Amino acid sequence: MNQFALATLALLAEAVVGYPAALQAMCGHPVQWAGKLISYLDDGLNDPEASARQNRINGVVAVIVLLIAVAVPAAMIARLLAALPFGWVINAALATTLIAQKSLISHVAAVAGALPNSLSLARQEVGKIVGRDPSVLSEGGVAKAALESLAENASDGVVAPVLWYALLGLPGLAAYKAINTADSMIGHKSEKYLNFGWAAARLDDVLNLPASRLTGLLFTLAARASGQAAMMSAWAAMRRDAAKHNSPNAGWPEAAMAGALGFTFGGPRNYHGEVVDLATMGHGREPRDEKDIEAGLGLFRNAMALLAVIGAILAIAL
């Protein structure tokens, strides 16, 4: 089977199975394994006494070591599986462990389920998927945070892994996921990581560039289910607002989702005492409640179904 077929199979299988809880309890998750290596590299190479230049070099070394540590074993496994009669099944099964479609839906749906019954519980649930302080969020703030996280993670957690798996197989998928994990752990602009995490953050930006645009396009096309106007609104919002975002990638799926649903994303948010005012995405009303989150989940599901259709078409064409 070609890689586009494997990627489509992995996307569909993960949507149904996800990452089994029993497997998580028994041996953890591959992202956690990568996280332990990143923490080890951070402890050993991130020197607070070193110059900014030296810590940037150390960060580059850490990224190279991380890529070798994950991509080489993944390539060896893929080569071994290619020699087995049904190795492609195991290959696709391994890929599902690094796609987060089912878990993303589960986390966002948990916020929607809690919101009409308990704002406190809804804040707890949304706090699992966002970095901002959930304790100060109103009902509308919780809904908006959940939707913004859904849009951004659709790219980082689903489309990008599937794309790199389709293009470069297991080694490409493992390398992408490792860099994405490194960015979340050390790619911050804090004093400790401004230099050491520079390489991880910049490489993550580059690797997410195609997927973020593709995700925005998928949301735009998926909005057609709600009518021509919704699709055109998504397209207009993405073209107008995506580049305004602080991130070179997050604005594309966020702006497209905001336009498709008739919402406004962005604006001020509280990061545990520090208020950051982000550019606005879209030109509609503010999200209000669980029904708005459910609308976002519907758009997400349609977009991921569209991704599977595109993957299947490419698999057949190739």
N, C-alpha and C positions, 0 to 999 in steps of 0.2 A: 504494500500500500504506500502511496506517496504521502509526503508530509502534510499536505492540505487535508487529505482524508483522515490521517491520524489526529490532526488538530481538531477537526470537526467532531470526530468520535470522542475525543477527550472532553471537549466542551459539553457535548450532550450527556456523556456519562457522569461528569462532575455535577451537572445540574440535578441529576437524580440521586446520586450516591453521596456526593460531598466527600469530606474526610471522616471516616468512621470514628466515632467516639472511642470504641474499644482499641483501635489502633493508636489513637492519641494517648490514651491512658497507658498503653503498653510500651510505646517507644517514642512518644512525643511527635513533633512535626518537623519536616525538613527545614522550615523557616527558623524554628527554634535551634536546630543544629547549626545553621549558618550564623544565627545570632550569637551562639557561644563562641564561635571562631572570631567573629567581629569583636566581641568583648575582649577576647584574649589579645587580639592585635591592638586594640585600643589601649589596654593596660601596658602592653610591651613597647609600643611605638609612639604613643601620644605623650610627648614630654613637655610639661608646662614650663620647664626651664630653657627649652630650645628656642631658637629664633623662629620667626614666622616662616622664613624660607625653608628651614630644616624640617619644620613640622609639616609643611606642604609636601616635601619630598617623602617624609615618613608616611604620609597619607597615601601617596601614590604607590609606595611599596606595599602598604596594607591592601590596597585594591588589587594589585597584581597577584599577591599571595592568595587573596580570597578567590579571584577568578580561576587561578590554577587549581586551587583546592576543590572547587565545585565542578568546573567544566571538564577537567581531565577524567575524573571518575565517571562523569555522566557520558562522556564520549566512549569510554571503554565499555560501559554497560550497554549503550546503544549498539556498538559494534558486535558485542556478544549476542544480543537479542536478535540482530539481523540474521544471524546464522541459524536461529531456531525456527521450526516450522510455523509456530504461532507466536513468535516473539513480538510481533506487532501489537498483539493484545496486551502484553505486559508493558510494552513501551507506552501505549496510550494510557494504561492504568497508572503508571508512574507519573505521567504528565498531569493527571487529574489532581495529584497532591499539591501542585503548585498553582492551581487555578482556584479562585475564591468566589465563584458565582453563588453557590448555594449558601455559604456562610454569610456573604454580604446580604443576600435577601433575608436570611434568618435574623440578622442583627437589626436591619432596618425595620422589618416587620414587627420585631419585638418592641421597638419604639412606638410604632403605630398602635400596637395592641395595648400598650400601657397608658398612652396619652389620655384617652377619654376617662380613665378610671383613677389615675394617680399621677399628678405632675411630678411628684418626688421620684416615683419609680421610672417615669419616662426620662427624667434627667439622668438617673443612674444608667439606663439603657443607652441613651445617646452618648453618655460619657465614655462608653466602651469603644466608640468609633470616631470620636472627634478629639482634637487637642485643646479646644477652648474650655473655659470653666462652665460646666453645665449647671452649677448651683444658682446662677443668676439668670438663667434662661426662662422666658415666659413660654406658654404653650406654643405660640407662633415661633418663638426662637428655637424651641426644640424641633419643631417640624422643619424649619429652614435648615438647621444644622444637619438633621438626618438626610435631607434631600441633597444638600451640598456634598456630604460625604458619599452618598450613593453615586452621584455624578462623577466625582473625582476617582473613586475606587472602581467604578466600572472600567475606567481606563487602566489604572495601575494594577488592579487585582484580577481582571478578566481579559480584556482585549489585548493588552500588552503581552501577558504570558502566552496567550493563544497565538498571537502574531509571531513572536520570536520562536515558538515551538514549530510553527508552520514553516518558517524561513530557515532555521538552523537546527531543528531537532532538539533532543534532550539537552545537549551541551548549551545551546542558545537559551533555552528556557531556564536551565539552572543558573547560568551566568546572569541573566536578567533579574531573576528573583533574588539572587545574592546581592546584587548592586542595589536593588530597590530596598532590600532590608537594611543594607548599610546606610543608605540615605536616611531612612527613618530613624536609625540609631545614632549616627554621627554626622549626618549632613545638615547640622543646625548652624545658625549664625551666632551662636553663643561664644563667649570668650574661649571656652575649652575646645570647641570644634570648628571655629571659624577657618583655621588653616588646615588642621588635620583632616577634617571632613570635606575639604574643598573638592578633592578628586572624586569622591563618592557622589557628592551632590551634582557636580557638573556632568559626570558620566550618566547618572540617572536621568538628568534633563535630556541628554542626547537620546538615550534609549527609549524614553517615553514620548519623544516628539512625534513619530509616526502614529503611534497608538492613540494619542490624545486627539489628533485631528480625525482619525478614523472613528473614534468613539463619538465625537461631535457630529460627524456625518451620519452615523448610525442612528443617533437620537433624532436628527433632523428627518431622516427617511422614515423612522418609526412613527414620528408625529403625524404622518400622512393618514394613519388610522383614525385620527381625530378630525381630519379634514385638511383641505389645501391651505387654509389660513394658518393652522397650527404649524404646518411644515414650513411655510414661508416666514413665519414669526421666528421659528427656531433658527433658520438660515440667516435671517437678518440680525438676530441677537448675537449669533456666533461671529459673524463677520465684523459687527460693530464693537463688541465688548470683549472678545476673547483676549486680545492683546493688552487690555487694561489690567489684567490680573497680575499680581506679584509673581506668580509662577509662570514660566514660559509654556506650561502644558495644561495646568488645571483649568484655566479659563475656557478652553475649547468645549469640554463636555459640560461644564457648569453653565456656560452661556447658552449652549444649545438646549439643555434641559429646561432652563428658566424660560427661554423663548417658547419652547414647545408647550409648556404647561401654563403659560401666561403669568409667571411669577417674577419676582425680583430677588436675586441672590446678592450676597456680598454685604457691604455696609459695615458698621462698627461691630466688633466682637471683643469679648473679654478673655484674655489669656492669663487667668489667675492674677488679676490685679492690673495687668497692662492692657489698655484698650488700644486696639489696632483698627483703623478705619480703612477697609478694603473698597476697591472700586465696585460699583454695582454691575451685576450681570442681568440682562433682561430689562423689561420696561412694564411689568405688570404689577399685580398686588403682592403683598407679603404673604408667604404661606401661613396658614392659620391652625390647622388641626390634622387629625389622623387621616381624614379623607384626602388631604393634599399629599400626604406621604404615600397613600395607596395609589394615587394617580401617578406619582413618580415611579413606584414599583411596577405599575402597568407599562409605563414607557420603557423602563429598563428591560423587562421581560421581552417586549416586542423587539427591542434593539438587539438583544442577545439571540433571539430567534432569527433575526435578519442576518446576524453574523454567521450563524450556523448554515443558513441557506447559501450565503456567499461562499463559505468554505466548501460546501458540497459541490457547488457549481465549478469552482476552481479545481477541486479534486477530480471531477469528471473530465474537465477540459484538459487537464494535464495527464 
